[in-house]
């Protein structure tokens, strides 16, 4: 995204923040920038250099420098929002080449590949883009019991689930945990949560919150100190209920018509109870292994 359009969008987004949430990831692609060299020697005053027309010219040239626009936007963000903004740019090894200088392409390409911090920047931006495809949705209204709101929902994937999940595991490792409020939930990102009937990814999760104004705070952790939240995790539980129409007891504007075809296998209405029972049995079997062989089922034939 161009930096000028990015600033305009960021400004407009702040005006309508009540209707449009913050973007999950913002990636800015630079076209290269020249290093600013400031001479320590003082230059004598010059009427043309310090004149009105010269200043107008330098100001116009500086406005085309996208790095200045990005720096202005970056300084307007807080520490929490900066984690979702990425900039891929490279500094020229020398002065800025001419736009029609085809002979410098090989040198510029080598500069991009050998740049020390380039690999880590690409890794972080690719990881953020992949994880932003995973999102959370509530399966039912949060139920208040014993001083806490019991929230049950599912983690889903926007794009092709097989491609996204494989890319996440290949980029990080085969051990990517799902965390809630920095606490592991006991579940991991795996292709086994992709249903073969519809190829839809669905990982049921459950957590407790003291108020519906709190956020789900779901994230992925692949090693100690390396963690990234899912999309829309700054929104509250009540926001999810409103967006999904879970509290539209007297009907909705679309008369309950689904926005997409629901799979009879993985939809929460048909398989939520079965999935939670299977997970409970699996955890119980892992914690308490039986010391005796299970009883064999007998076939009873009735006349």
Phi, psi and omega in degrees: 000136177295147186291324178295316177294327180295318179294318179297319179293320181294323178291316179293326180295325179292335180281333183239038185296336181291334182258334184238118179287169178296144177295150181293315181216138175239121181241122179250130180253118179270163179251017181097148180216149179269142178288134179282126180247118180253120180283134180287345182276136179285137180260143179293151180297138180227133186295322181283321183293323182258012181281174183294314181295322179294320179292322177298319180295314180295325178292321178293320178294320180293332180290338177276352179279107185294334181295326177294320178295318178295320180297322178294318178293318181298322180289341179273355182265151174273176185295326181290319180286334180296338179292343182255003181247129183229146180226120177253110182211163181221143177271139178293141178294339180220212176293160181296125182287161178291155184291337180256017180271094180282343182288345182268001184296320180295319179293320179293321178296319177294326180294324179292319184286326185265004180293125187300314184274357182294322183294316180293324178294318178294321180298314182293319181291319178295318178298317180295320180293320179293313182292332179294345176285343177269132181222166183246144172217145179284142175267342180199168178294139179299127183262132181269117179214131174057038175085003180227155172266118179273113184253125176240130181203193183220146171264126182236175183234135183286314185260197180302116188294319181298317181293315184292313182295317179296321179294320179296315181291326179288326182286321183259279179190183177272012183229077179251113184269150173262123184244150175234115182057047179065014179244127180299137179272351183092356179252153179233158177285122183209155178287349179292343177273007174266120185285128182292340182286326184230355181061032179257134178275132178208116177243105178296137177225157180216137180207168182246143175221146180284337181212152177284354174279351177278162182264157176296324178055050175269140183211169175248136179234125181249343171196174185299123178086356181246106185211144178216136184282159174282176181289148177060032181278354176275348181279157183273169177297319179296330177295317178296319179297321180289317181295324181273355179070029182288339180254019175275074185291335182256024178096164180239173183294333179264011177059033177076011180289127183291146179284346178208160178293130181268135179281132180290350182266314188254000179292145182301327183294329186259332189234005183297312182295320181294321181293316181293326177293321178294318178295320179295319178294323179294318179292322179294321179291326180288326182276326182232089178286137183290141179269352179231157181289142181293153179290140179278143179282139179255140179270121181253122179255118180263140180291000000 
